[in-house]
């Protein structure tokens, strides 16, 4: 690809980036923290729902 671009006028300049590193990317850090918070919230909701179900079953007259 580089040779083709060099032969055809060099209108496009190739930029080579460093290898990807999620540890240096702030968006990855925020996503990881957000995912952890969402998972924690859903686990708490599931426990609460389970406790509510058990309570309602214990109060049932059937």
Residue pairs with C-beta under 8 A, 6 or more apart in sequence:
1 14
2 14
5 11
5 12
5 14
22 28
